[in-house]
Amino acid sequence: MPHPPAVRATGLVKTYGTSTVVDGIDFEIHPGEFVGFLGPNGAGKSTTMRMIGSVTRRSGGDLAVLGLDPSTDGPAVRSRLGVCPQDDLLDIELSSLQNLTTYARYFGISRTESRSRALELLDYMSLSDRAQDRVASLSGGMRRRLTIARALVNRPDVVLLDEPTTGLDPQARHLVWERLYALRDSGTTVVLTTHFMDEAEQLCDRLLVVDKGTVVASGAPRELIDRYASSEVVEVRLTHGRPAEWAARLDGLGERTEVLPDRVLVYAQDGDAVAAALERLGLDVSSVLVRRSSLEDVFLRLTGRALVEA
Amino acid sequence: MTQTPVADDQRSATRAAATVRYPALALTERNVVFFRSGGAYWWLALVGLAEATAYLLGMGWGVGSLVGPVTLPDGTSVPYAAFVAPALLATAAMDTALAESVVSFFGKLRFARIYVPILNTPLRPMDVAVGELVWTLARVLLFAVSFVAVMLTLGLVRPSAVPLVLPACLLVGLAFGAVGMVVATALRSWQDFDLVGAVQFTLFMFSGTFVPVSTYPGWLQWVVELSPLYHGIELVRPLALGTASAATLGHAAVLVAVAGVGFVLAARRMHRTMYS
């Protein structure tokens, strides 16, 4: 029997009053894929996740999750999903272990099975020594790991992670990533949202770049870079004047330029050639950096602004 | 080293979409887990018992020694302590139900926000409402049992009346539990609890708790009819005193209606606040 898509959205729309948060997006997520929704805050990522998770009703279009319609088969859909919400929302009145066992019970899992799965997951997330501790005493990274453990307690077919590493320090972040790699290798279908380029690039098989409620591009991270950005970028800073004033003098050096508040990006196949040509122009350059193109450049190209605004 | 504890294809293929048989009870169970692990709740139960004893001794024997026996509408005369005890019991059922359904529920809904991740499971807002209501009833029963035990000890109720008095307390708890949830979904902040407290106290004072309603002026009797606690007291008191009549059944029917309307409203409001 061929596998139907894990999630299929066609012309998916969500409106709140007069504002349209998700504006007719189409996508398919296949079993075993690790897919990322990449976009700035307010792009409609979380709302899309909530519609897939069948806790927000769609306003238009079609949506099928594991072959079911979330608006009519909510409980059946949710019984096969694992959800890790953005703000943890662990049960602060309970211990780590109780958080997992009570959550398992909501899925109708027997008491003994709940307990054995909870212990197994605590071990997997390196939280065994905190099993009896109240959630309030856990660090941010531990709480996030516990939240991911909670999302796995029903052995879901699809895992939804809403910004799994937002607000974590670099160490905690890497520990979470390590677990997400393992999840990917286990063949579970994972959908995550993020506004971190490195997260998207390293973890995801495929990305859906969203902006203002629509999908502006999709593909494997490297594919997107090849398609939307040249292979190299030269970052130019001058000693004097705002980039907007002198950017025009760099025209023709590369394939395309992008003007940012503090620097100008020159896209080219050969960055060193651009740097050499720049030297011949005799500008009072303060720094020149040649690097490979990244997803950030793709996003800049597609939306005309940086993804993470300072 | 570590195996990923996630479904492989084999397992997910053989496993049909799990159906939870009693989803609401899983939520009740969560409260039981907390109840059993937190010491604070046991203190609450002890304080409740002490409060019951103090009320019964103070109001029943203290005030009772001043006012003497009370003559009921049907002509029977009972000691004041026996007259006031069932009313205090019904009030205690109301207080317990409101403590759970307004205060605890509001805290879980707005502050701990525990229902948000719960709705990512097969549970629906309706299941949350039922589960919390079942829990509220369990608390009411626990409190009522200890209260009735004190009444039995003081000879304020006959043992044969207990099997009817306890279910009557549950009905009072059900009505106030349902109404309390509606109130909790409407509250904006902790400040609003002052208002809830004021209403609760007014009901306590003017629901025929301390004197037969027949001694009130006519217009006030009409106002008292609007108090669900009045119907609760008029249900519990005759059952405890062995003077139940057809009118008692009428009061029970009012409570059933209040519980029904309250529950429908609560479920609807929860559905709206939880699924946006």
Interface residues (C-beta under 8 A of the other chain):
Chain A: Y16 G53 V55 T56 R57 G74 P75 A76 R78 S79 R80 L81 V83 P85 L89 L90 D91 I92 E93 L94 S95 Q98 T101 T102 Y103 R105 Y106 F107 G108 I109 R117 E120 L121 D123 Y124 R150 L152 N154 R155 P156 D157 V159 A182 L183 D185 S186 G187 T188
Chain B: T2 Q3 T4 P5 V6 A7 D8 D9 R11 S12 R15 A17 A18 T19 V20 R21 P23 A26 L27 E29 R30 V33 F34 S37 G38 A112 R113 I114 V116 P117 I118 L119 N120 T121 P122 L123 R124 M274 Y275 S276
